[in-house]
């Protein structure tokens, strides 16, 4: 629990992923499109990966990855991010963290 | 000349104007033979009866002095159908048994293959010499027979109506079956591609999920068509907003039902969904991750929704952009998946016979395809939901009609394309 929350609050936009997960990749592409640099943690490469996976599921994610945190708060999985984006709620949420280089 | 061996029960009722004679004949006929009719108002039917009955020919001349236009259009009897349903002129027939100004012919046949239109009902039958023997029947018996005949005629009319209804249903069913057959054929082609080079037989378990989906999808399309017609009627009739809302909700719900169905069959065989083989060819042309592209959907809808308020225009614009961005993200994710699977399959030394590890790993990676299909459908669902939120009830109804009609036309295009005449081959 701690590691997940710690990592989640370290950076603005955090995506928990797995190295082979292409859906996670798609999410990072979307954030890129919206001018946000996301920090990706591949939990299958982490020694505490199994614990982190359990934590994410316990937090309410259907699939452990991708799990997206914005400003330290859990947004959800792909479904939630997509719904939020189409309803126009994602960009306002990301606004403080947008970095256009 | 074609014959039929179906037994017929033939009732013939006739009134001669001058003689005031009524004759009723009942015959069992084993066969029926068609004869040509001339252009006068008489046709003759020779009924070849089986060995148990005598040969009979009937003849009735019709005189219709009441109607200005000739009621009796001579027509050739259907030669292949053994039965001819002949209508009656109920309005001309007087129930009090008085000699009528016109003759009525009722030929009622007790057979399932009744057909023919009203034009063939105006057929005349040639009276036989046997009929003349009946001329001296007592009046009350005649009255009874008249009533019986009226009743028989009424039942005959009802049967004919039921039969025509049955024919119409059969025709629709035939069209449906043909479409299903075409889909099954396409699936056969697809499946043939899968089995190429493999010795694995076609497993029944995969097929049953697909077979179930095929059936359900066929029904889904029918319901869709019905809903479109209802929407069209409702919009033209300017029904209340509340009633329209019900139609809109059920229309959107119907699409959601499709996404549920697709989710189920994707678990059985995700390649089936992605291939789009369950759709018609023109629809497949526009396919994106197993369905229509949400941004395309918006392009089809928006022109049909004018006039939109400023606020609505802004929201639709934002929705379009979000859709596009989400689609791009998913598309790139799919590309990444392709690369991953490709490099996995291609990996490892080729000079070794065993490729099992590579293929097994690739199998794992392909599982991700199900998530992509689900995400694509989720995107479609969200797009529909957002549009429903942005639009008024009336606009939403028009939008649904436009969308449904668009897919209906694509399907028609596919059918037309499939049935176009073949190119003449060059010498």
Interface residues (C-beta under 8 A of the other chain):
Chain A: X20 X21 X22 X23 X25 X26 X27 X29 X30 X33 X34 X63 X78 X79 X82 X83 X85 X86 X87 X88 X90
Chain B: X315 X318 X319 X322 X323 X325 X326 X328 X329 X330 X332 X333 X334 X336 X337 X340 X364 X365 X368 X371 X372 X375 X378 X379 X382 X383 X386
